[in-house]
């Protein structure tokens, strides 16, 4: 256990995201000087309140970085065909460099069909199978934003990750699997823990680096951690407390910081990095786009 004087230090996602956004703004200036105006199209279907907040934040941050944003809102009753037509128009528009369809889409729409309708060169979420396959093969492709943001947090915290043992808890397509792939590319030894793992805490206690993306409030406490482990908490869970609703991660922060050497708080850890890497992907897509004559 850490003494009170040696509690784990916070990994400041807000500050690191601000650095990334500064890099993005610089890249936007360079592209603009060449006559390219990076543009992100955000498509929102329906009126899910959480999705509306996410979309608003993405558009706000894009504007601050000098990225043009194009918003397309469709009613929750729109057909899959109507949504696919909007995507086809954005694919064909040379002035649009990134396309993001805010998930989840309403249940009557096939999410996979929507993801795979996006031009892989404009797929700034990195969810298209062409980008997923490219990532696994180590190619230079658009990579999912949350895992990319977690990698930056780890590089800023640990420096070289080579040879470290990383445990990723969760195996979703959007976080767990790409996270494990990126850690492998950084020469970590990687284990993936999921709901069927036998004695998950024991597996986790082997890790120098723990990345948690489960969606269960405070699942991981000090008893899951090796002393000195670095902990990245991707989880965002809304819980009710006597003082009102509160956001917490998948890690019991107060318990984990007694044992870990560094940990991301929730909020203020991974969350800001996700938007920063969405915008980084947008400028990357713009820099690779065919030049308009
Ligand atoms: P998901 O698709 O629901 O996947 C959850 C994963 O956790 C699954 O692989 C599941 O295993 C595993 N799991 C469930 N219970 C477990 C247990 N007791 N022990 C070990 N593994 C267990 O979730 P997701 O989309 O990856 O999101 C995870 C969390 O991250 C959510 O809180 C979400 O809100 C948050 N999130 C945050 C950001 C951000 O920007 N900060 C971005 C994306 C997601 P099985 O595969 O065996 O079912």
py3Dmol code that shows the C-alpha trace and the ligand (Angstrom):
import py3Dmol

protein = """\
ATOM      1  CA  UNK A   1       0.000   0.000   0.000  1.00  0.00           C
ATOM      2  CA  UNK A   2       1.135   3.544  -0.722  1.00  0.00           C
ATOM      3  CA  UNK A   3       1.504   5.790   2.297  1.00  0.00           C
ATOM      4  CA  UNK A   4      -0.791   8.848   2.278  1.00  0.00           C
ATOM      5  CA  UNK A   5       2.229  10.823   1.077  1.00  0.00           C
ATOM      6  CA  UNK A   6       2.767   8.498  -1.887  1.00  0.00           C
ATOM      7  CA  UNK A   7      -0.719   8.075  -3.301  1.00  0.00           C
ATOM      8  CA  UNK A   8      -0.831   7.425  -7.049  1.00  0.00           C
ATOM      9  CA  UNK A   9      -0.458  10.585  -9.072  1.00  0.00           C
ATOM     10  CA  UNK A  10      -3.301  11.669 -11.308  1.00  0.00           C
ATOM     11  CA  UNK A  11      -2.794  11.409 -15.067  1.00  0.00           C
ATOM     12  CA  UNK A  12      -4.185  14.748 -16.206  1.00  0.00           C
ATOM     13  CA  UNK A  13      -6.209  13.956 -19.334  1.00  0.00           C
ATOM     14  CA  UNK A  14      -7.441  17.544 -19.610  1.00  0.00           C
ATOM     15  CA  UNK A  15      -3.910  18.947 -19.785  1.00  0.00           C
ATOM     16  CA  UNK A  16      -2.626  16.280 -22.200  1.00  0.00           C
ATOM     17  CA  UNK A  17      -5.733  16.705 -24.390  1.00  0.00           C
ATOM     18  CA  UNK A  18      -5.044  20.457 -24.482  1.00  0.00           C
ATOM     19  CA  UNK A  19      -1.540  19.704 -25.799  1.00  0.00           C
ATOM     20  CA  UNK A  20      -3.002  17.391 -28.468  1.00  0.00           C
ATOM     21  CA  UNK A  21      -5.562  20.049 -29.456  1.00  0.00           C
ATOM     22  CA  UNK A  22      -2.702  22.543 -29.784  1.00  0.00           C
ATOM     23  CA  UNK A  23      -0.940  20.116 -32.160  1.00  0.00           C
ATOM     24  CA  UNK A  24      -4.191  19.753 -34.121  1.00  0.00           C
ATOM     25  CA  UNK A  25      -4.639  23.537 -34.392  1.00  0.00           C
ATOM     26  CA  UNK A  26      -1.063  23.848 -35.714  1.00  0.00           C
ATOM     27  CA  UNK A  27      -1.719  21.134 -38.331  1.00  0.00           C
ATOM     28  CA  UNK A  28      -4.946  22.919 -39.331  1.00  0.00           C
ATOM     29  CA  UNK A  29      -2.966  26.152 -39.859  1.00  0.00           C
ATOM     30  CA  UNK A  30      -0.433  24.331 -42.056  1.00  0.00           C
ATOM     31  CA  UNK A  31      -3.172  22.673 -44.144  1.00  0.00           C
ATOM     32  CA  UNK A  32      -5.113  25.930 -44.469  1.00  0.00           C
ATOM     33  CA  UNK A  33      -1.972  27.628 -45.785  1.00  0.00           C
ATOM     34  CA  UNK A  34      -1.981  24.969 -48.529  1.00  0.00           C
ATOM     35  CA  UNK A  35      -5.644  25.723 -49.343  1.00  0.00           C
ATOM     36  CA  UNK A  36      -7.062  22.706 -47.468  1.00  0.00           C
ATOM     37  CA  UNK A  37      -9.750  23.437 -44.886  1.00  0.00           C
ATOM     38  CA  UNK A  38     -10.151  20.312 -42.718  1.00  0.00           C
ATOM     39  CA  UNK A  39     -13.858  19.524 -42.345  1.00  0.00           C
ATOM     40  CA  UNK A  40     -15.670  17.045 -40.107  1.00  0.00           C
ATOM     41  CA  UNK A  41     -19.256  15.930 -40.770  1.00  0.00           C
ATOM     42  CA  UNK A  42     -21.181  14.746 -37.720  1.00  0.00           C
ATOM     43  CA  UNK A  43     -24.389  12.815 -38.329  1.00  0.00           C
ATOM     44  CA  UNK A  44     -26.898  12.472 -35.494  1.00  0.00           C
ATOM     45  CA  UNK A  45     -30.000  10.310 -35.801  1.00  0.00           C
ATOM     46  CA  UNK A  46     -32.754  10.885 -33.223  1.00  0.00           C
ATOM     47  CA  UNK A  47     -32.715  12.863 -29.993  1.00  0.00           C
ATOM     48  CA  UNK A  48     -30.819  10.718 -27.473  1.00  0.00           C
ATOM     49  CA  UNK A  49     -29.815  13.327 -24.829  1.00  0.00           C
ATOM     50  CA  UNK A  50     -26.338  11.859 -24.206  1.00  0.00           C
ATOM     51  CA  UNK A  51     -25.633  11.727 -27.963  1.00  0.00           C
ATOM     52  CA  UNK A  52     -26.709  15.360 -28.308  1.00  0.00           C
ATOM     53  CA  UNK A  53     -24.212  16.386 -25.607  1.00  0.00           C
ATOM     54  CA  UNK A  54     -21.412  14.360 -27.249  1.00  0.00           C
ATOM     55  CA  UNK A  55     -22.142  15.887 -30.666  1.00  0.00           C
ATOM     56  CA  UNK A  56     -22.286  19.420 -29.249  1.00  0.00           C
ATOM     57  CA  UNK A  57     -18.913  18.949 -27.545  1.00  0.00           C
ATOM     58  CA  UNK A  58     -17.289  17.509 -30.664  1.00  0.00           C
ATOM     59  CA  UNK A  59     -18.506  20.412 -32.803  1.00  0.00           C
ATOM     60  CA  UNK A  60     -17.415  22.952 -30.191  1.00  0.00           C
ATOM     61  CA  UNK A  61     -13.891  21.497 -29.919  1.00  0.00           C
ATOM     62  CA  UNK A  62     -13.615  21.190 -33.715  1.00  0.00           C
ATOM     63  CA  UNK A  63     -14.393  24.897 -34.071  1.00  0.00           C
ATOM     64  CA  UNK A  64     -11.796  25.812 -31.431  1.00  0.00           C
ATOM     65  CA  UNK A  65      -9.165  23.880 -33.396  1.00  0.00           C
ATOM     66  CA  UNK A  66     -10.141  25.641 -36.646  1.00  0.00           C
ATOM     67  CA  UNK A  67     -11.855  22.579 -38.146  1.00  0.00           C
ATOM     68  CA  UNK A  68     -15.011  23.221 -40.183  1.00  0.00           C
ATOM     69  CA  UNK A  69     -17.918  21.168 -38.862  1.00  0.00           C
ATOM     70  CA  UNK A  70     -20.954  20.089 -40.813  1.00  0.00           C
ATOM     71  CA  UNK A  71     -23.916  18.814 -38.809  1.00  0.00           C
ATOM     72  CA  UNK A  72     -26.551  16.514 -40.308  1.00  0.00           C
ATOM     73  CA  UNK A  73     -29.511  15.753 -38.047  1.00  0.00           C
ATOM     74  CA  UNK A  74     -32.067  13.105 -38.976  1.00  0.00           C
ATOM     75  CA  UNK A  75     -35.246  12.175 -37.080  1.00  0.00           C
ATOM     76  CA  UNK A  76     -35.311   8.894 -35.115  1.00  0.00           C
ATOM     77  CA  UNK A  77     -37.926   7.690 -37.626  1.00  0.00           C
ATOM     78  CA  UNK A  78     -35.608   8.042 -40.633  1.00  0.00           C
ATOM     79  CA  UNK A  79     -35.044   4.873 -42.637  1.00  0.00           C
ATOM     80  CA  UNK A  80     -31.703   3.130 -43.005  1.00  0.00           C
ATOM     81  CA  UNK A  81     -31.795   4.007 -46.702  1.00  0.00           C
ATOM     82  CA  UNK A  82     -32.172   7.731 -45.911  1.00  0.00           C
ATOM     83  CA  UNK A  83     -29.183   7.578 -43.568  1.00  0.00           C
ATOM     84  CA  UNK A  84     -27.097   5.689 -46.138  1.00  0.00           C
ATOM     85  CA  UNK A  85     -27.947   8.352 -48.738  1.00  0.00           C
ATOM     86  CA  UNK A  86     -26.677  11.104 -46.418  1.00  0.00           C
ATOM     87  CA  UNK A  87     -23.444   9.134 -45.895  1.00  0.00           C
ATOM     88  CA  UNK A  88     -23.085   8.604 -49.670  1.00  0.00           C
ATOM     89  CA  UNK A  89     -23.378  12.370 -50.241  1.00  0.00           C
ATOM     90  CA  UNK A  90     -20.745  13.100 -47.596  1.00  0.00           C
ATOM     91  CA  UNK A  91     -18.472  10.384 -49.059  1.00  0.00           C
ATOM     92  CA  UNK A  92     -18.742  12.054 -52.473  1.00  0.00           C
ATOM     93  CA  UNK A  93     -18.100  15.589 -51.175  1.00  0.00           C
ATOM     94  CA  UNK A  94     -14.370  16.412 -51.592  1.00  0.00           C
ATOM     95  CA  UNK A  95     -14.741  19.238 -49.059  1.00  0.00           C
ATOM     96  CA  UNK A  96     -15.582  16.721 -46.277  1.00  0.00           C
ATOM     97  CA  UNK A  97     -12.561  14.925 -44.796  1.00  0.00           C
ATOM     98  CA  UNK A  98     -14.046  13.116 -41.793  1.00  0.00           C
ATOM     99  CA  UNK A  99     -17.463  11.501 -41.250  1.00  0.00           C
ATOM    100  CA  UNK A 100     -18.750  10.452 -37.868  1.00  0.00           C
ATOM    101  CA  UNK A 101     -22.149   8.877 -37.263  1.00  0.00           C
ATOM    102  CA  UNK A 102     -22.922   9.259 -33.575  1.00  0.00           C
ATOM    103  CA  UNK A 103     -23.694   5.833 -32.078  1.00  0.00           C
ATOM    104  CA  UNK A 104     -25.961   4.263 -31.057  1.00  0.00           C
ATOM    105  CA  UNK A 105     -28.321   4.582 -34.024  1.00  0.00           C
ATOM    106  CA  UNK A 106     -32.001   3.660 -33.501  1.00  0.00           C
ATOM    107  CA  UNK A 107     -32.667  -0.086 -33.231  1.00  0.00           C
ATOM    108  CA  UNK A 108     -34.305  -0.389 -36.673  1.00  0.00           C
ATOM    109  CA  UNK A 109     -31.015   0.665 -38.346  1.00  0.00           C
ATOM    110  CA  UNK A 110     -28.184  -1.847 -38.842  1.00  0.00           C
ATOM    111  CA  UNK A 111     -25.176  -0.243 -37.139  1.00  0.00           C
ATOM    112  CA  UNK A 112     -22.639  -2.352 -39.047  1.00  0.00           C
ATOM    113  CA  UNK A 113     -24.200  -1.373 -42.401  1.00  0.00           C
ATOM    114  CA  UNK A 114     -23.852   2.294 -41.428  1.00  0.00           C
ATOM    115  CA  UNK A 115     -20.228   1.958 -40.285  1.00  0.00           C
ATOM    116  CA  UNK A 116     -19.226   0.114 -43.443  1.00  0.00           C
ATOM    117  CA  UNK A 117     -20.996   2.627 -45.701  1.00  0.00           C
ATOM    118  CA  UNK A 118     -18.514   5.333 -44.634  1.00  0.00           C
ATOM    119  CA  UNK A 119     -15.533   5.807 -46.969  1.00  0.00           C
ATOM    120  CA  UNK A 120     -12.635   4.233 -44.969  1.00  0.00           C
ATOM    121  CA  UNK A 121     -10.484   7.280 -45.838  1.00  0.00           C
ATOM    122  CA  UNK A 122     -13.050   9.481 -44.014  1.00  0.00           C
ATOM    123  CA  UNK A 123     -13.791   7.019 -41.168  1.00  0.00           C
ATOM    124  CA  UNK A 124     -12.433   9.179 -38.336  1.00  0.00           C
ATOM    125  CA  UNK A 125     -13.887   6.814 -35.708  1.00  0.00           C
ATOM    126  CA  UNK A 126     -11.685   4.040 -37.132  1.00  0.00           C
ATOM    127  CA  UNK A 127     -14.511   1.470 -36.948  1.00  0.00           C
ATOM    128  CA  UNK A 128     -14.639   0.439 -40.641  1.00  0.00           C
ATOM    129  CA  UNK A 129     -13.421  -3.132 -41.206  1.00  0.00           C
ATOM    130  CA  UNK A 130     -10.749  -1.862 -43.633  1.00  0.00           C
ATOM    131  CA  UNK A 131      -9.262   0.324 -40.883  1.00  0.00           C
ATOM    132  CA  UNK A 132      -9.672  -2.406 -38.242  1.00  0.00           C
ATOM    133  CA  UNK A 133      -7.826  -4.885 -40.489  1.00  0.00           C
ATOM    134  CA  UNK A 134      -5.165  -2.309 -41.309  1.00  0.00           C
ATOM    135  CA  UNK A 135      -4.616  -1.631 -37.608  1.00  0.00           C
ATOM    136  CA  UNK A 136      -4.118  -5.328 -36.868  1.00  0.00           C
ATOM    137  CA  UNK A 137      -1.598  -5.542 -39.727  1.00  0.00           C
ATOM    138  CA  UNK A 138       0.305  -2.499 -38.427  1.00  0.00           C
ATOM    139  CA  UNK A 139      -0.606  -0.228 -41.346  1.00  0.00           C
ATOM    140  CA  UNK A 140      -0.928   3.537 -41.109  1.00  0.00           C
ATOM    141  CA  UNK A 141      -4.745   3.786 -40.871  1.00  0.00           C
ATOM    142  CA  UNK A 142      -7.367   5.792 -39.005  1.00  0.00           C
ATOM    143  CA  UNK A 143      -7.419   4.273 -35.512  1.00  0.00           C
ATOM    144  CA  UNK A 144     -10.246   4.362 -32.904  1.00  0.00           C
ATOM    145  CA  UNK A 145     -10.034   7.571 -30.889  1.00  0.00           C
ATOM    146  CA  UNK A 146     -10.384   6.345 -27.290  1.00  0.00           C
ATOM    147  CA  UNK A 147      -7.605   3.711 -27.513  1.00  0.00           C
ATOM    148  CA  UNK A 148      -5.365   6.206 -29.354  1.00  0.00           C
ATOM    149  CA  UNK A 149      -5.973   8.708 -26.566  1.00  0.00           C
ATOM    150  CA  UNK A 150      -5.171   6.070 -23.926  1.00  0.00           C
ATOM    151  CA  UNK A 151      -1.886   5.288 -25.709  1.00  0.00           C
ATOM    152  CA  UNK A 152      -0.897   8.953 -25.573  1.00  0.00           C
ATOM    153  CA  UNK A 153      -1.697   9.062 -21.837  1.00  0.00           C
ATOM    154  CA  UNK A 154       0.471   5.986 -21.297  1.00  0.00           C
ATOM    155  CA  UNK A 155       3.363   7.339 -23.404  1.00  0.00           C
ATOM    156  CA  UNK A 156       3.276  10.640 -21.496  1.00  0.00           C
ATOM    157  CA  UNK A 157       3.192   8.765 -18.164  1.00  0.00           C
ATOM    158  CA  UNK A 158       5.549   5.820 -18.751  1.00  0.00           C
ATOM    159  CA  UNK A 159       7.692   6.816 -21.740  1.00  0.00           C
ATOM    160  CA  UNK A 160       8.778   3.677 -23.598  1.00  0.00           C
ATOM    161  CA  UNK A 161       6.193   0.908 -23.099  1.00  0.00           C
ATOM    162  CA  UNK A 162       8.386  -1.822 -24.599  1.00  0.00           C
ATOM    163  CA  UNK A 163       8.454  -5.045 -22.555  1.00  0.00           C
ATOM    164  CA  UNK A 164       5.761  -3.993 -20.097  1.00  0.00           C
ATOM    165  CA  UNK A 165       2.938  -6.377 -19.275  1.00  0.00           C
ATOM    166  CA  UNK A 166      -0.404  -4.755 -20.064  1.00  0.00           C
ATOM    167  CA  UNK A 167      -3.788  -6.144 -19.102  1.00  0.00           C
ATOM    168  CA  UNK A 168      -6.831  -4.791 -20.958  1.00  0.00           C
ATOM    169  CA  UNK A 169     -10.112  -5.469 -19.182  1.00  0.00           C
ATOM    170  CA  UNK A 170     -12.952  -5.565 -21.748  1.00  0.00           C
ATOM    171  CA  UNK A 171     -12.923  -6.758 -25.379  1.00  0.00           C
ATOM    172  CA  UNK A 172     -15.313  -4.418 -27.195  1.00  0.00           C
ATOM    173  CA  UNK A 173     -14.666  -3.498 -30.826  1.00  0.00           C
ATOM    174  CA  UNK A 174     -14.482   0.200 -29.976  1.00  0.00           C
ATOM    175  CA  UNK A 175     -12.129   0.080 -26.975  1.00  0.00           C
ATOM    176  CA  UNK A 176     -10.804  -3.251 -25.690  1.00  0.00           C
ATOM    177  CA  UNK A 177      -9.691  -4.962 -28.915  1.00  0.00           C
ATOM    178  CA  UNK A 178      -8.043  -1.936 -30.601  1.00  0.00           C
ATOM    179  CA  UNK A 179      -6.444  -1.003 -27.260  1.00  0.00           C
ATOM    180  CA  UNK A 180      -4.840  -4.434 -26.994  1.00  0.00           C
ATOM    181  CA  UNK A 181      -3.619  -4.163 -30.610  1.00  0.00           C
ATOM    182  CA  UNK A 182      -2.022  -0.750 -30.030  1.00  0.00           C
ATOM    183  CA  UNK A 183      -0.291  -1.982 -26.852  1.00  0.00           C
ATOM    184  CA  UNK A 184       1.054  -4.967 -28.776  1.00  0.00           C
ATOM    185  CA  UNK A 185       2.394  -2.610 -31.453  1.00  0.00           C
ATOM    186  CA  UNK A 186       4.140  -0.685 -28.666  1.00  0.00           C
ATOM    187  CA  UNK A 187       5.891  -3.985 -27.785  1.00  0.00           C
ATOM    188  CA  UNK A 188       3.944  -4.732 -24.589  1.00  0.00           C
ATOM    189  CA  UNK A 189       3.040  -8.274 -23.605  1.00  0.00           C
ATOM    190  CA  UNK A 190      -0.751  -8.087 -23.640  1.00  0.00           C
ATOM    191  CA  UNK A 191      -3.482 -10.047 -21.870  1.00  0.00           C
ATOM    192  CA  UNK A 192      -7.184  -9.414 -22.432  1.00  0.00           C
ATOM    193  CA  UNK A 193      -9.553 -10.063 -19.550  1.00  0.00           C
ATOM    194  CA  UNK A 194     -13.330 -10.339 -20.093  1.00  0.00           C
ATOM    195  CA  UNK A 195     -16.494 -11.583 -18.439  1.00  0.00           C
ATOM    196  CA  UNK A 196     -15.548 -15.265 -18.904  1.00  0.00           C
ATOM    197  CA  UNK A 197     -12.002 -14.910 -17.554  1.00  0.00           C
ATOM    198  CA  UNK A 198     -11.231 -17.172 -14.599  1.00  0.00           C
ATOM    199  CA  UNK A 199      -9.842 -15.240 -11.615  1.00  0.00           C
ATOM    200  CA  UNK A 200      -9.661 -11.881 -13.400  1.00  0.00           C
ATOM    201  CA  UNK A 201      -8.144 -10.131 -10.330  1.00  0.00           C
ATOM    202  CA  UNK A 202      -5.200 -12.577 -10.303  1.00  0.00           C
ATOM    203  CA  UNK A 203      -4.548 -11.983 -14.032  1.00  0.00           C
ATOM    204  CA  UNK A 204      -4.766  -8.246 -13.481  1.00  0.00           C
ATOM    205  CA  UNK A 205      -2.299  -8.332 -10.569  1.00  0.00           C
ATOM    206  CA  UNK A 206       0.405  -9.396 -13.072  1.00  0.00           C
ATOM    207  CA  UNK A 207       0.102  -6.118 -14.969  1.00  0.00           C
ATOM    208  CA  UNK A 208       2.419  -3.113 -15.096  1.00  0.00           C
ATOM    209  CA  UNK A 209      -0.317  -1.335 -17.077  1.00  0.00           C
ATOM    210  CA  UNK A 210      -4.056  -1.843 -16.604  1.00  0.00           C
ATOM    211  CA  UNK A 211      -6.605  -0.409 -19.055  1.00  0.00           C
ATOM    212  CA  UNK A 212     -10.202  -0.887 -17.962  1.00  0.00           C
ATOM    213  CA  UNK A 213     -13.184  -0.585 -20.344  1.00  0.00           C
ATOM    214  CA  UNK A 214     -16.051  -2.560 -18.857  1.00  0.00           C
ATOM    215  CA  UNK A 215     -18.933  -0.225 -17.963  1.00  0.00           C
ATOM    216  CA  UNK A 216     -19.365  -1.399 -14.341  1.00  0.00           C
ATOM    217  CA  UNK A 217     -18.897   1.235 -11.643  1.00  0.00           C
ATOM    218  CA  UNK A 218     -15.913   0.674  -9.339  1.00  0.00           C
ATOM    219  CA  UNK A 219     -15.405  -2.967 -10.419  1.00  0.00           C
ATOM    220  CA  UNK A 220     -11.619  -2.784  -9.990  1.00  0.00           C
ATOM    221  CA  UNK A 221     -10.167  -1.944  -6.586  1.00  0.00           C
ATOM    222  CA  UNK A 222      -6.716  -2.135  -4.964  1.00  0.00           C
ATOM    223  CA  UNK A 223      -6.967  -5.922  -4.612  1.00  0.00           C
ATOM    224  CA  UNK A 224      -6.754  -6.241  -8.456  1.00  0.00           C
ATOM    225  CA  UNK A 225      -3.524  -4.237  -8.753  1.00  0.00           C
ATOM    226  CA  UNK A 226       0.205  -4.884  -8.519  1.00  0.00           C
ATOM    227  CA  UNK A 227       1.963  -2.186  -6.464  1.00  0.00           C
ATOM    228  CA  UNK A 228       3.128   0.557  -8.834  1.00  0.00           C
ATOM    229  CA  UNK A 229       0.756  -0.342 -11.684  1.00  0.00           C
ATOM    230  CA  UNK A 230      -0.350   2.436 -14.035  1.00  0.00           C
ATOM    231  CA  UNK A 231      -4.144   2.477 -14.374  1.00  0.00           C
ATOM    232  CA  UNK A 232      -6.172   3.892 -17.266  1.00  0.00           C
ATOM    233  CA  UNK A 233      -9.890   3.971 -16.478  1.00  0.00           C
ATOM    234  CA  UNK A 234     -12.001   4.272 -19.640  1.00  0.00           C
ATOM    235  CA  UNK A 235     -15.321   3.626 -17.905  1.00  0.00           C
ATOM    236  CA  UNK A 236     -17.959   6.321 -17.643  1.00  0.00           C
ATOM    237  CA  UNK A 237     -20.839   5.344 -15.357  1.00  0.00           C
ATOM    238  CA  UNK A 238     -23.562   7.590 -13.969  1.00  0.00           C
ATOM    239  CA  UNK A 239     -24.482   6.608 -10.393  1.00  0.00           C
ATOM    240  CA  UNK A 240     -26.944   8.087  -7.914  1.00  0.00           C
ATOM    241  CA  UNK A 241     -25.551   9.352  -4.614  1.00  0.00           C
ATOM    242  CA  UNK A 242     -27.260  11.102  -1.671  1.00  0.00           C
ATOM    243  CA  UNK A 243     -25.829  14.321  -3.181  1.00  0.00           C
ATOM    244  CA  UNK A 244     -27.282  13.660  -6.639  1.00  0.00           C
ATOM    245  CA  UNK A 245     -26.034  11.874  -9.777  1.00  0.00           C
ATOM    246  CA  UNK A 246     -22.284  11.480 -10.213  1.00  0.00           C
ATOM    247  CA  UNK A 247     -19.917  10.150 -12.906  1.00  0.00           C
ATOM    248  CA  UNK A 248     -17.564   7.370 -11.831  1.00  0.00           C
ATOM    249  CA  UNK A 249     -15.213   5.062 -13.685  1.00  0.00           C
ATOM    250  CA  UNK A 250     -14.864   1.287 -13.702  1.00  0.00           C
ATOM    251  CA  UNK A 251     -12.069   1.648 -11.128  1.00  0.00           C
ATOM    252  CA  UNK A 252     -12.608   2.427  -7.457  1.00  0.00           C
ATOM    253  CA  UNK A 253     -10.328   5.468  -7.593  1.00  0.00           C
ATOM    254  CA  UNK A 254      -9.874   5.975  -3.829  1.00  0.00           C
ATOM    255  CA  UNK A 255      -8.943   2.328  -3.305  1.00  0.00           C
ATOM    256  CA  UNK A 256      -6.763   1.963  -6.435  1.00  0.00           C
ATOM    257  CA  UNK A 257      -4.658   5.042  -5.732  1.00  0.00           C
ATOM    258  CA  UNK A 258      -3.409   3.373  -2.522  1.00  0.00           C
ATOM    259  CA  UNK A 259      -1.535   0.824  -4.662  1.00  0.00           C
ATOM    260  CA  UNK A 260      -1.106   2.233  -8.198  1.00  0.00           C
ATOM    261  CA  UNK A 261       1.676   4.651  -9.163  1.00  0.00           C
ATOM    262  CA  UNK A 262      -0.498   6.685 -11.544  1.00  0.00           C
ATOM    263  CA  UNK A 263      -4.203   6.683 -12.423  1.00  0.00           C
ATOM    264  CA  UNK A 264      -6.654   8.564 -14.620  1.00  0.00           C
ATOM    265  CA  UNK A 265      -9.483  10.277 -12.712  1.00  0.00           C
ATOM    266  CA  UNK A 266     -13.091  10.139 -13.972  1.00  0.00           C
ATOM    267  CA  UNK A 267     -14.027  12.651 -15.207  1.00  0.00           C
ATOM    268  CA  UNK A 268     -10.900  14.413 -16.508  1.00  0.00           C
ATOM    269  CA  UNK A 269      -8.868  11.407 -17.609  1.00  0.00           C
ATOM    270  CA  UNK A 270      -9.639   9.507 -20.801  1.00  0.00           C
ATOM    271  CA  UNK A 271     -12.783  11.468 -21.802  1.00  0.00           C
ATOM    272  CA  UNK A 272     -11.043  14.641 -23.100  1.00  0.00           C
ATOM    273  CA  UNK A 273      -8.534  12.507 -25.041  1.00  0.00           C
ATOM    274  CA  UNK A 274     -11.258  10.846 -27.123  1.00  0.00           C
ATOM    275  CA  UNK A 275     -12.399  14.134 -28.690  1.00  0.00           C
ATOM    276  CA  UNK A 276      -8.800  15.307 -29.136  1.00  0.00           C
ATOM    277  CA  UNK A 277      -7.973  12.160 -31.135  1.00  0.00           C
ATOM    278  CA  UNK A 278     -11.167  12.477 -33.186  1.00  0.00           C
ATOM    279  CA  UNK A 279      -9.883  15.864 -34.341  1.00  0.00           C
ATOM    280  CA  UNK A 280      -6.360  14.492 -34.846  1.00  0.00           C
ATOM    281  CA  UNK A 281      -7.865  11.814 -37.101  1.00  0.00           C
ATOM    282  CA  UNK A 282      -9.765  14.519 -38.997  1.00  0.00           C
ATOM    283  CA  UNK A 283      -6.593  16.467 -39.821  1.00  0.00           C
ATOM    284  CA  UNK A 284      -4.826  13.210 -40.699  1.00  0.00           C
ATOM    285  CA  UNK A 285      -7.658  12.353 -43.133  1.00  0.00           C
ATOM    286  CA  UNK A 286      -7.527  15.902 -44.567  1.00  0.00           C
ATOM    287  CA  UNK A 287      -3.755  15.702 -45.060  1.00  0.00           C
ATOM    288  CA  UNK A 288      -4.111  12.446 -47.038  1.00  0.00           C
ATOM    289  CA  UNK A 289      -7.184  13.484 -49.076  1.00  0.00           C
ATOM    290  CA  UNK A 290      -6.839  13.906 -52.842  1.00  0.00           C
ATOM    291  CA  UNK A 291      -6.167  17.587 -53.618  1.00  0.00           C
ATOM    292  CA  UNK A 292      -9.072  19.471 -55.210  1.00  0.00           C
ATOM    293  CA  UNK A 293      -7.848  21.160 -58.437  1.00  0.00           C
TER     294      UNK A 293
END
"""
ligand_1 = """\
48
LIG
P -18.974 -2.925 -23.895
O -19.070 -2.981 -25.369
O -20.215 -3.107 -23.077
O -17.888 -4.011 -23.426
C -17.675 -4.287 -22.068
C -16.627 -5.354 -21.933
O -16.441 -5.598 -20.535
C -17.009 -6.694 -22.572
O -15.938 -7.175 -23.332
C -17.295 -7.607 -21.370
O -16.912 -8.941 -21.549
C -16.382 -6.997 -20.306
N -16.854 -7.308 -18.947
C -18.118 -7.200 -18.459
N -18.139 -7.569 -17.170
C -16.880 -7.926 -16.837
C -16.263 -8.405 -15.655
N -16.974 -8.584 -14.518
N -14.941 -8.675 -15.649
C -14.211 -8.497 -16.786
N -14.745 -8.022 -17.961
C -16.060 -7.760 -17.977
O -18.349 -1.552 -23.401
P -17.418 -0.442 -24.151
O -18.169 0.173 -25.252
O -16.057 -0.985 -24.392
O -17.332 0.647 -22.976
C -16.808 0.331 -21.697
C -16.893 1.540 -20.799
O -16.101 2.561 -21.352
C -18.296 2.147 -20.641
O -18.423 2.668 -19.338
C -18.311 3.272 -21.641
O -19.210 4.310 -21.286
C -16.885 3.744 -21.532
N -16.374 4.456 -22.712
C -15.740 5.638 -22.495
C -15.193 6.338 -23.547
C -14.465 7.614 -23.268
O -14.296 8.423 -24.142
N -13.983 7.803 -22.025
C -15.289 5.840 -24.857
C -15.916 4.610 -25.061
C -16.449 3.909 -23.969
P -17.645 -9.924 -22.617
O -17.106 -9.534 -23.959
O -17.235 -11.268 -22.174
O -19.123 -9.661 -22.481
"""
view = py3Dmol.view(width=600, height=400)
view.addModel(protein, "pdb")
view.setStyle({"model": 0}, {"cartoon": {"style": "trace"}})
view.addModel(ligand_1, "xyz")
view.setStyle({"model": 1}, {"stick": {}})
view.zoomTo()
view.show()
